[in-house]
Structure formats: structure tokens, C-alpha cells
Amino acid sequence: MSEQGFKYSILASGSSGNCFYLESPEKKILVDAGLSGKKITSLLAEIDRKPEDLDAIFVTHEHKDHIHGVGVLARKYHLDIYANQETWQAMEGHLGKLDLDQKHIFQMGKTKTFGDLDIESFGVSHDAVAPQFYRFMKDNKSFVILTDTGYVSDRMAGIVENADAYLIESNHDIEILRSGAYPWSLKQRILSDLGHLSNEDGAETMIRTLGNRTKKIYLGHLSKENNIKELAHMTMVNQLAQADLAVGHDFKVYDTSPDQATPLTNI
């Protein structure tokens, strides 16, 4: 195995459940575990990995599509769980019993060294108690996960700029959402500054943040009801091209799935 960088797979991304896998020579981790333990185990098997080899789960926020399988996996494989203090308080009752030595605080806005990885946490704008996402860094390579936010501030854009790869939210198409069956209160929530990025918002965020290192953009957290994979992809590609960015040449755009892992990829 090369000592350069790390490998990753987006095991699942969508409104029904989210789970991201990353491995370095020293560590194997998940970010969120928003599906059943059984489903996550089968997704890991798709990339020829096993849950018993995991070291930790890093939690972004307490919503069910991000923590559904955290307690089960943590108990079964005695994994360390990292989240900020407020998220711990919000999710603890949903995880079941965990040993004290499995519970770790990862404060928002801090960078933690975890084995051979450096992990930076940053706050986002979402209707959870204290949602935070992560930038993973090793050997001058980095991967940013940025979903579940209603907007991207200049502060956030500065933290995540010029990563080698991104998992960026393309949650909904605004017109499909507006004309769809969701109650008005839920539509307002999704469209608000505490909701989710639309296809256009995700593209605009990438235009602001990608740099000459960026090689891969993955579209994440697509809504089953309020988006179409091809539409999300086309919106991202078209907006990047309109901004005179060499999409398809300098970097590529990839889709993710709510129930199928992306190939294990070297950064």
C-alpha cells in the first residue's frame, strides 16, 4: 500500500441514510452511520472491507439518517465515537448503552490528529443542535465532506477551499421541491438557511471553493422525492462550465447512491 494520501468510498449518500468510509495505512473510519448495521456491513463488503477492522465513527449531527447504525456498530465492534458535546447530548438517548471509553468529544472548529490523519471540523448551517462536517488531510492531500447545510458562508468556503476531492450536497431541485407533495412547512425548512443546498447552491459552492488541486466532485445527499440524479449532475456540470472551469478535463463530477458504495478510490 502506498504511503501517499488515503482511500475512501461513499458507502451511502441520500435523505434515507449517509455513511462515508476512509482508510489510511494506520486508521479505518466511518463518517456517520445512518443506515442499519447490517446494511453498512453489506456496503463495506462491496468494497471488500469488514466492520471489525474499523477504528472509529465521526458523527456530523444527530439526525437519524446520520446516526441510525452508530450505536449498534459501536457496541458490536467496540468502536470509538467522536462528536461535539452538544451532538452527544442530542443523540445519546438514541444510541443505546456505550462504554465511557468509547465516547470522545471533538469540538467544532478544531483539528484533531487521529493516527496518520489530520481531521478538521467546521460548523455548518442546519437545523440540528451543533452540526459539523470534516476535512480529512494526509500527505498534503485532502477530502472535504459538506452536506446538510442551508447555505455556505465565506468562513466555511475558506475552510474547505482547494481540496483534492469533495462530497458536496445537491439535495433538491428547487422547482421539483416547490411543486411537489411535501407540506409547505417542510418545503420552507428545506429551502431555509437551516435546510439543504439545492443543485444550484451546490454548484455555486464548488465554483467558489474548488482549486487547482481539485480532481473529483461527488454529488451527495440527493432527495428521493425532490431531485433526479441526472438533473443534479447536469446542473453541476453546466454551472461549472459556464464559470469557465474545465469540468471533465481538470476534474470530474461523480454521482453517489443511497444504497450502493462508490469504488474504493485513492486520493
C-alpha positions in Angstrom: 0.0 0.0 0.0 1.3 3.4 -0.9 2.1 5.7 2.0 0.7 8.7 0.0 -2.7 10.0 0.9 -5.6 7.7 1.7 -8.5 5.8 0.2 -12.2 6.4 0.5 -15.6 5.2 -0.5 -19.0 7.0 -0.2 -20.9 3.9 1.1 -24.3 5.7 1.0 -25.5 9.2 0.5 -29.1 10.4 0.4 -32.0 11.5 2.5 -32.6 7.9 3.6 -29.1 7.3 5.1 -25.5 8.5 4.9 -22.2 6.8 5.5 -18.6 7.5 4.3 -15.6 5.3 4.6 -12.0 6.4 4.8 -8.8 4.4 5.3 -5.2 5.3 5.7 -2.3 3.0 6.4 -3.0 3.4 10.2 -6.7 4.0 10.5 -10.1 2.9 9.1 -13.1 5.1 9.9 -16.6 5.9 9.1 -18.2 9.4 9.0 -21.8 8.9 10.1 -23.6 5.6 10.1 -27.1 6.5 9.0 -28.3 3.0 7.9 -28.7 -0.3 9.8 -25.6 -2.1 11.0 -26.5 -4.9 8.6 -26.8 -2.6 5.6 -23.5 -0.8 6.4 -21.8 -4.2 6.7 -23.0 -5.2 3.3 -21.9 -1.8 1.8 -18.4 -2.3 3.3 -18.4 -5.8 1.7 -19.0 -4.1 -1.7 -15.5 -2.6 -1.3 -14.0 -5.7 0.3 -13.9 -4.3 3.8 -15.2 -5.5 7.2 -16.7 -3.6 10.1 -14.4 -5.4 12.6 -11.5 -3.6 11.1 -12.9 -0.1 11.8 -11.4 2.1 14.4 -13.9 4.9 14.9 -17.1 6.7 13.7 -17.1 10.5 13.4 -20.6 11.9 13.7 -21.7 15.1 12.0 -25.1 15.6 13.7 -27.9 13.8 15.4 -30.4 13.3 12.6 -31.5 9.7 12.1 -30.1 9.5 8.5 -26.7 10.1 10.0 -26.7 8.1 13.3 -29.1 5.2 12.8 -26.4 2.5 12.9 -23.9 4.2 15.2 -24.9 2.5 18.5 -25.2 -1.0 17.0 -21.8 -0.8 15.3 -20.1 0.8 18.2 -21.3 -1.9 20.6 -20.6 -4.9 18.3 -17.1 -3.8 17.3 -16.2 -1.6 20.3 -15.6 1.5 18.1 -14.6 4.9 19.3 -17.3 7.6 18.6 -16.4 11.2 18.0 -18.9 14.1 18.1 -19.1 17.5 19.7 -20.6 18.0 23.2 -24.0 19.3 22.0 -24.4 16.5 19.4 -23.5 13.9 22.1 -26.3 15.3 24.4 -28.8 15.3 21.5 -28.0 11.8 20.2 -27.1 9.9 23.4 -30.6 8.7 24.1 -30.8 7.2 20.5 -27.6 5.2 20.6 -28.2 2.8 23.5 -25.6 1.9 26.0 -22.0 2.7 25.2 -18.9 2.4 27.4 -17.5 5.6 28.7 -14.1 4.9 26.9 -15.9 4.8 23.5 -17.2 8.4 23.9 -15.0 11.2 22.6 -15.6 14.9 22.3 -14.4 16.5 19.0 -15.0 20.3 19.4 -16.3 22.3 16.5 -13.6 24.4 14.7 -10.7 22.2 16.0 -8.2 20.0 14.1 -7.6 16.5 15.6 -4.7 14.2 14.8 -6.0 10.7 14.5 -3.2 8.2 13.8 -1.7 9.4 10.5 -4.7 11.7 9.6 -5.4 15.3 10.5 -9.1 16.0 10.7 -10.5 19.5 10.8 -14.1 20.0 12.0 -16.2 23.0 10.9 -19.7 24.2 11.7 -22.5 24.3 9.1 -26.0 25.9 9.0 -28.5 23.1 9.6 -31.5 22.5 11.9 -29.5 20.3 14.3 -28.1 21.3 17.7 -24.5 21.8 16.5 -23.9 20.3 13.1 -20.3 20.0 12.0 -18.6 18.4 9.0 -15.0 17.4 8.3 -11.9 17.9 6.1 -9.5 14.9 6.1 -5.9 15.6 5.5 -2.8 13.5 5.0 0.4 13.9 2.9 -0.8 17.2 1.5 -4.0 15.6 0.2 -7.5 16.4 1.5 -11.1 15.3 1.2 -14.0 17.5 2.3 -17.5 16.4 3.2 -20.0 19.2 3.1 -23.7 18.2 3.1 -26.6 19.2 5.3 -26.3 22.9 5.3 -28.7 25.6 4.2 -26.0 27.9 2.8 -22.2 28.1 2.7 -20.7 31.2 4.4 -17.4 32.8 3.4 -15.9 31.3 6.6 -17.0 27.8 5.5 -15.9 28.3 1.9 -12.4 29.4 3.2 -12.0 26.3 5.3 -12.9 23.9 2.5 -11.2 25.5 -0.4 -8.9 23.7 -2.9 -9.4 20.1 -1.6 -8.4 17.2 -3.8 -12.0 15.8 -3.7 -15.4 16.9 -2.3 -18.6 15.3 -1.3 -20.9 18.3 -1.8 -24.7 18.5 -1.2 -27.0 18.5 -4.2 -30.2 17.9 -2.2 -33.0 19.2 -4.3 -34.1 20.9 -7.5 -36.0 24.0 -6.3 -38.8 23.7 -8.9 -39.4 20.0 -8.1 -39.5 20.8 -4.4 -41.8 23.8 -4.8 -44.3 21.8 -6.9 -44.0 18.6 -5.0 -46.2 16.9 -2.4 -44.3 18.0 0.7 -46.3 20.2 3.2 -45.4 23.9 2.9 -43.8 23.9 6.3 -41.3 21.2 5.3 -40.6 22.9 2.0 -39.8 26.1 3.9 -37.5 24.2 6.2 -35.6 22.6 3.3 -35.3 25.9 1.4 -34.2 27.9 4.5 -30.7 28.8 5.7 -31.0 25.9 8.1 -32.0 23.4 5.4 -30.2 21.8 2.5 -28.3 23.0 -0.6 -30.1 22.9 -3.9 -28.4 21.7 -7.0 -27.7 25.3 -7.9 -26.4 26.1 -4.4 -24.0 23.1 -4.5 -22.7 24.1 -7.9 -22.2 27.7 -6.8 -20.3 26.5 -3.7 -18.0 24.4 -5.9 -17.3 27.4 -8.1 -16.3 29.4 -5.0 -14.2 26.7 -3.4 -12.5 24.3 -5.9 -8.9 24.9 -6.8 -6.1 23.6 -9.0 -5.7 20.6 -6.7 -9.4 19.5 -7.1 -9.8 16.4 -9.2 -13.2 14.9 -8.1 -16.6 16.3 -7.1 -19.2 13.8 -5.7 -22.8 14.9 -5.6 -24.3 13.9 -2.2 -27.5 13.8 -0.1 -29.9 13.8 -3.1 -33.6 13.8 -2.1 -35.5 10.8 -3.5 -38.7 13.0 -3.8 -37.2 16.3 -4.8 -34.4 15.6 -7.2 -33.3 13.5 -10.2 -29.8 12.2 -10.3 -29.3 13.2 -14.0 -30.7 16.7 -13.3 -28.3 17.2 -10.3 -25.4 16.1 -12.4 -26.3 18.3 -15.4 -26.8 21.3 -13.2 -23.4 20.9 -11.6 -21.6 20.3 -14.9 -23.4 23.2 -16.7 -22.8 25.8 -14.0 -19.1 24.8 -13.7 -18.7 25.1 -17.5 -20.5 28.4 -17.5 -18.0 29.6 -15.0 -15.2 28.7 -17.4 -14.0 25.8 -15.3 -12.6 22.8 -17.2 -15.1 20.3 -15.9 -14.4 16.8 -17.4 -10.8 17.8 -18.1 -9.2 19.2 -14.9 -11.6 17.5 -12.7 -14.7 15.2 -12.9 -18.2 15.1 -11.4 -19.4 11.8 -10.0 -22.8 10.6 -8.7 -23.4 8.8 -5.4 -26.1 6.4 -4.4 -28.3 5.9 -1.3 -27.7 2.1 -1.4 -24.6 1.4 -3.4 -20.9 2.1 -2.5 -18.7 4.1 -4.8 -15.5 2.3 -5.7 -12.7 2.5 -3.2 -10.6 5.3 -4.6 -7.1 6.6 -3.9 -6.9 10.3 -3.3 
